[in-house]
Amino acid sequence: MTRLVFSPHYTVDLGGHVFPTEKFQLAARLLAPVCRITAPREPAREDMLLAHDPDWVDKAISGRMSLADETLMELPFTPRVARAHRLQAAGTILACRHALKRGAGLHAGGGSHHAFRGHGEGFCVINDIAIGILKMRAEGRIRRAAVIDLDVHQGNGTAAIFADDPDTFTFSMHQKDLYPEIKERSSLDVELRAGMGDRAYLDRLRESLPAVFEHKPELVIYQAGVDGWERDLLGGLKLSAAGLRARDELVRKGCQSHGVAVAVTLGGGYARDVMETARLHAQTLLVFAGRSEEIS
C-alpha cells in the first residue's frame, strides 16, 4: 500500500484565518482507504539549520515570535503553530526518503516556499522544501535536485535559499500580479497572466519542464499548490479541476520518463469550501500514487 506522510498535529485553530489547516487532514482522510499513513517525528535542530539561521530556528522551536515576525508571516504564532510547521518540515524529509526508495513520496502537507533563511513570510515559517533537499544531500543520498513549484504564488523563499547553489534548480511558474510583490530570482521563473485557463497554462508548462530535467536532478520536490483553481479565493489563473489533474500528470510523467524521484508537497489552496480544496489536494496525491480513479 502507498505510504502517505501526515500528522494530525498539522491541523491548528487559527481563528478564522484564510489558510485552512484542516485541509491537510481532510485530504488524508480521503486517501486513507488506499494509503498507509505515516506520521513524522519532530525534526532535529540540526536539520532545520541546514536551511535556516540559528536565531530563526530557535524562534521556531520556542514558539515565540515578535510582532514584526508575525506581521511578516501573516500568521498568529503559538507553540501549536510552531509544532505544526516543524513537523511538516520533518514530513517532507520523510517524503523525500520515500521518493528515493519508491520513485514517489507523498506528503499531505508542506510546501512552505515563502520561508527565507532568517524569517518567515506568507503563512510560511520553516522552508520544508529546502530542508528536504539539503537533508537528502547531507545524508549522501543525492547531489543534484530540483524544485517544481506550481503554486499560484512565486516560491520566493526557496529561490533565495538556493540562489547560490548550482546543484539545485528552482522552477516557479506563478501568476505575475500576485504576492509576493517583490519576486526573487529562481533558476527559471515563468510569470503568467490572470485568467489564462487550462490550455494556455498547460502549453507553458510543457514548454518549461524540459529545462528542469536538463539539470539532471536525482530528486524533484513538487510544490503542488491548487490555488490556481478557478474558484480559489486568492488565485486568478482560472484552472479547472481537470486542468490541475493534467498539470500533475505532466509533472509525474516527466519525472517518470527521466527516472527522477519526486516528493510531493501540497502548498496553497484557498477555496471558500475547504472540502473542495481537500479534494483537489487528494487528487494530486492520488495521481502520484499511480492511481487513475477520481476523488469524488
N, C-alpha and C positions, 0 to 999 in steps of 0.2 A: 504493500500500500504506500502511496506517495506521502512523504513527510511534509508537514506544514508547520512552520515556526510561528508561535503565537503565545502570548501570556495574557490572562485576564487583567493583569495589572496595567495593561495599555489603556484601559478604559478609566478615565478620571473625570469627575464632575467639574467642568469649567464654568458653570453658572450661566448657561445660555450662549457661550462663545460660538462663533461661526464655525470653528473647527470641531466637528462631531467625533470625539474619540471613540464613541461606541461603534462606529462604522467598522473598525477592525474586528471587534468581537462578532458583529453580525455577519461579516464576510466569513469568518472562521466557522461559524455555526452552519452556514450554507454549505460549506465544504466538508464538514465533519463526516458525512456518510462515505466519502471517497478518499479522505486523507487521515493520516495519523498525526495528531497534534503533538508537537514537541515544544516545551516551554524553555526559554533561555534562562540562564542564571545571571546574576549581577556581573558586569564586566570588571576586570581588574583596572585599577587606576592607570597602570602602565599601558593598557590597551587604549584608553581614551587619550593618553598623552601622545600617542602616535600621530594624532591629527589636531590636537588642541594644546593651547598654552596651559602651564600648570595652574595659574590663577583661575582660569575659566573652569578647568576640571574640578578644582576644589569647590567652586561655587555650585557646580552641578552635583557634586557629591553631598554637600551640606544642605542643599535645597533652599539656600538663601541667596537672593539677588537684590541688587539696588533697584530703586525706582527707574533709573535710567536704563538698566538692563531689561527690566520687564517691559518698558515702553518700546524698546527696540525689538524685542521678541514678539510683542503684541500678545503676550500670554500672562495670566496670573500665575505666579510661580510659587509652588508649595512643595513640601517633601514628596508628596504623592506624584506630582507632575515630574519632579526630578527623577524619581524612580522609574516612571513610565519611559522617559527618554533614555535613561541609562540602559534599561532592559531592551529597548528597541535597538540600541547600538549592539548589544550582545546578540540580539536576534538576527541582525544582518551578518554578523560574524558566522553564526551557525548556518545561515542560509548559504553563505559562500562556501563553507566546508561541504555542505550537502551538494552544491553545484559541482564542485571539483571531483566529488566521488561519483555522482549520478548524472551529470550533464545539466541538471536544472535544480535550483534551490528556491523554495517558495517561502516568502515572509509576509504574513498578514499584518503588516506594519512597516515602519521605517520610511526612508526616503526624505530625510531631513536635509535637503540640499541647500537651504539658506543659512546654515550654521557655518561661521567662519572659525578660524583658529582661536581667536580671542574673544568672540562674542556670538550671541545668537541673533537671529532675525526671522521675521515672517513665520511665526509659530514653530520655529526650529531651534533646539537647544544644543544637541550633540549631532555632529555630522556622521551618521552611521555608515553612509556610503564610503566616505574617505577612510573611516576606521576599518571597515570590512576589507578594503583593498590593501591597506597598509599592514593589517594583521596577517593576511594571507602571504604577503611579501616577507614579513618578519619571520614567519614560520617556514619560509623556504618553499612554499607551495607554488608560487608564481613569481615572475618578474614583471611581465607586461600586462597591463589591464586597460579596460576602457569603461566609460560610463555612457550609457544611452539614456538621456533624460528627456522624456516626452511629456512631463508635466506642463501645464499651460504657462507656468512662470519659469523664468530662467533660473538655472541652478547656479546662482552666483557664488554661494559659499564653496561649493565643490570646485568650481572653476578657479577660485582664488587659492584654495589649499593646494591644488595640483599645478598651479601656474608655472612653476619651475621644475616640474617633474617630467622629463622626456619619456618615461616609461608608462605614463598614464595619459590616455587620450580622453578628453572630455567633450562630449557632443550634447548640445542642448538645442532642441527645436521648440520654440515657445512663441507666444503671442507678443508682438512688439510693444504694444501700448499699455502693458500691464506692469504691476510690481515685479521686480524692483525698478524704481525709476532710473537708477544708475546701474547699468549692467557691467558685470565683469567679463573678461575675455576668456572664453572656452577655447579648446583646440579647434572646435568648429561650432559656430553659432548660426542657426537658421531662424530668422525672425519672420513671423507670419502676421498677416492682416486678420483683423476680426471678421468673423462670418464667412470664412473661406469654404467651409464644408468638407465633406469626405473626399471627393475626387481630387481636388487640388492639394489637399493635405497629404493624401497617400502618394501622390505623384512626387511631392517634395521629399517625402521620407524615402521613397525608392531611390531617388537621385543622391541622397545624402549618406545612406547606410554604407555603401562601399568604402568610404573614407575611414570608417571605424575599423573595418576588417583589414584594410591595408596596413593598419598599425600592428597587426598580428597579435592581438591580445590573447592571453591564456584564460582570462576571466572577464566577463562583462557583468556589470551591475546595471540592471534596467530599472530606472525610476519611472514607474508606470502610472503616474497621476491620471485620474479620469476627469479632471476639471476642464478638459476641452469639450466635454459633453454638452449637447445642445440646451439642456435645462439646468446647467450648473449656474450657481449664483455669482461666482467670481470670474469665471472664464467666458470667452466670447467666440470661440472658434466654430461653434455650431456643428460639432461632430455627432453623428448618430451612434447608437449602441453598436450597430453593425460596423460602422466605421472604426470605432475603438477596437472592436474584435479583429478587424482586418489589420489595423496597426500592430496589434500584439502578434498576430500571425507573421507579419513581415519580420519583426524582430526575432521571433522564435526560429523561423526558417533560416534567417540569416546566420544566427548563431549555430544552428544545427549544421548547415551546409559548410561552414568553416571550421567545424569541430571545436567550437568555443563554449566553455561552460558559462551558464548565465544564472545569476541570482536576481530574483525579482523583489522589489520593494514597492509599496503602494503609493506613497506620496499624497497629493492633494485630491480633493473631491468634495464638493460643497452643494449638493442638491438640497432643495427645500425639504424633501423627504429623505431622511438618512438611509432608509432601506433601499432606495434607488441607487444611491452611491455604493452601498454594500454589495448590491447585485453586480454592479459594474466591476468593482474590485474582485469579487469572487470569480467573475467570468475571465478576467485577465489571468488569475492564478490557475484556473481550470485549463486555459489554453496551454500554459507552460507545464502543466501536469500531463500534457499529451492526450487530453480527452476532448471529444468532439461534441458532447452534449451541451445544451444551453441552460443557463441559470434562469429559472422562472420565478 
